[in-house]
Amino acid sequence: MKFCDNCGALCKPHPKEKKYVCPKCGWSCELDVLTVSRRLNPEEKIVVVGQSEREISTMPKTRVVCEKCGNEEAYWWMVQTRGVDESITQFYRCTRCGYTWRDYS
């Protein structure tokens, strides 16, 4: 992401040349780093916590009631699973039965 040095607007990459161009005033500069992005296919899964990390007990704990077994303690972590302009998703994993659920708040 690059902002215009003249007017502060968000610059866009030029479609054919390796430079940023300001849509407001026309200012331009060369791309310093070319970034590549891709979209996930619907079949691809987002790994929230991998299989090997499930055995690590150093994750933070909180007092929350497990929806499955009623235990009152769970590990928790946060992941940005949706768009960057939306809130993060908080996950919980019961310390007793291992049931995992999420909170979208």
Secondary structure by P-SEA (a helix, b strand, c coil): ccccccccccccccccccccccccccccccccbbbbbbbbccccccccccccccccccccccccccccccccbbbbcccccccccbbbbbbbbbcccbbbbbbcc
